[in-house]
């Protein structure tokens, strides 16, 4: 029996011990219920964005991606990427795999950097919530500064 057999035995033992503990101490397994609920809430968003990016990469060839947000697109491509990132509401755990897919599809590093920076720091969609908690002036100032940052970090 090689390493694979040993790994299967360890995994099987782990699963068996989890089942025994769960049957004896159900109240201590609330963490797993909470983790499962979080996973269920995140999964549709994650799959939808990955599906959208996959379809876009299938429809758009590398030449089209390079033309719009490739390294040769220059500052216009960076601006376009930052605007799209600013108005998009995608969680970080989806944004980074999507950025990797776009890079493989021909996007430029500076353009993807601007997209991810604006996506994480600018919240056009969440502005009403920021208005409520920070006030209009501070919320707008924070978002403007966050939008300008990707251009200054070159």
WOHU-V234301 format. One record per residue. N is the residue number from 0. RES is the residue in three letters. NEAR is the number of other C-alpha atoms within 12 Angstrom. Layout:
n->N res->RES near->NEAR
n->N res->RES near->NEAR
This chain:
n->0 res->UNK near->8
n->1 res->UNK near->8
n->2 res->UNK near->9
n->3 res->UNK near->10
n->4 res->UNK near->11
n->5 res->UNK near->12
n->6 res->UNK near->13
n->7 res->UNK near->15
n->8 res->UNK near->15
n->9 res->UNK near->14
n->10 res->UNK near->14
n->11 res->UNK near->14
n->12 res->UNK near->14
n->13 res->UNK near->14
n->14 res->UNK near->14
n->15 res->UNK near->15
n->16 res->UNK near->15
n->17 res->UNK near->18
n->18 res->UNK near->15
n->19 res->UNK near->14
n->20 res->UNK near->15
n->21 res->UNK near->18
n->22 res->UNK near->13
n->23 res->UNK near->12
n->24 res->UNK near->13
n->25 res->UNK near->15
n->26 res->UNK near->12
n->27 res->UNK near->14
n->28 res->UNK near->18
n->29 res->UNK near->13
n->30 res->UNK near->13
n->31 res->UNK near->15
n->32 res->UNK near->15
n->33 res->UNK near->13
n->34 res->UNK near->13
n->35 res->UNK near->14
n->36 res->UNK near->13
n->37 res->UNK near->14
n->38 res->UNK near->15
n->39 res->UNK near->14
n->40 res->UNK near->13
n->41 res->UNK near->19
n->42 res->UNK near->18
n->43 res->UNK near->16
n->44 res->UNK near->21
n->45 res->UNK near->24
n->46 res->UNK near->23
n->47 res->UNK near->17
n->48 res->UNK near->27
n->49 res->UNK near->27
n->50 res->UNK near->19
n->51 res->UNK near->19
n->52 res->UNK near->26
n->53 res->UNK near->22
n->54 res->UNK near->17
n->55 res->UNK near->19
n->56 res->UNK near->26
n->57 res->UNK near->17
n->58 res->UNK near->14
n->59 res->UNK near->20
n->60 res->UNK near->19
n->61 res->UNK near->22
n->62 res->UNK near->20
n->63 res->UNK near->20
n->64 res->UNK near->30
n->65 res->UNK near->26
n->66 res->UNK near->23
n->67 res->UNK near->28
n->68 res->UNK near->36
n->69 res->UNK near->30
n->70 res->UNK near->25
n->71 res->UNK near->21
n->72 res->UNK near->25
n->73 res->UNK near->24
n->74 res->UNK near->22
n->75 res->UNK near->20
n->76 res->UNK near->29
n->77 res->UNK near->37
n->78 res->UNK near->28
n->79 res->UNK near->27
n->80 res->UNK near->38
n->81 res->UNK near->36
n->82 res->UNK near->33
n->83 res->UNK near->28
n->84 res->UNK near->35
n->85 res->UNK near->33
n->86 res->UNK near->24
n->87 res->UNK near->26
n->88 res->UNK near->27
n->89 res->UNK near->33
n->90 res->UNK near->25
n->91 res->UNK near->23
n->92 res->UNK near->21
n->93 res->UNK near->28
n->94 res->UNK near->29
n->95 res->UNK near->24
n->96 res->UNK near->23
n->97 res->UNK near->33
n->98 res->UNK near->35
n->99 res->UNK near->24
n->100 res->UNK near->28
n->101 res->UNK near->38
n->102 res->UNK near->26
n->103 res->UNK near->21
n->104 res->UNK near->30
n->105 res->UNK near->27
n->106 res->UNK near->36
n->107 res->UNK near->31
n->108 res->UNK near->30
n->109 res->UNK near->31
n->110 res->UNK near->39
n->111 res->UNK near->43
n->112 res->UNK near->36
n->113 res->UNK near->39
n->114 res->UNK near->44
n->115 res->UNK near->39
n->116 res->UNK near->38
n->117 res->UNK near->38
n->118 res->UNK near->37
n->119 res->UNK near->32
n->120 res->UNK near->34
n->121 res->UNK near->35
n->122 res->UNK near->33
n->123 res->UNK near->28
n->124 res->UNK near->20
n->125 res->UNK near->23
n->126 res->UNK near->26
n->127 res->UNK near->15
n->128 res->UNK near->15
n->129 res->UNK near->21
n->130 res->UNK near->20
n->131 res->UNK near->14
n->132 res->UNK near->13
n->133 res->UNK near->17
n->134 res->UNK near->15
n->135 res->UNK near->16
n->136 res->UNK near->15
n->137 res->UNK near->17
n->138 res->UNK near->24
n->139 res->UNK near->23
n->140 res->UNK near->19
n->141 res->UNK near->23
n->142 res->UNK near->30
n->143 res->UNK near->23
n->144 res->UNK near->20
n->145 res->UNK near->30
n->146 res->UNK near->34
n->147 res->UNK near->24
n->148 res->UNK near->25
n->149 res->UNK near->32
n->150 res->UNK near->28
n->151 res->UNK near->15
n->152 res->UNK near->13
n->153 res->UNK near->15
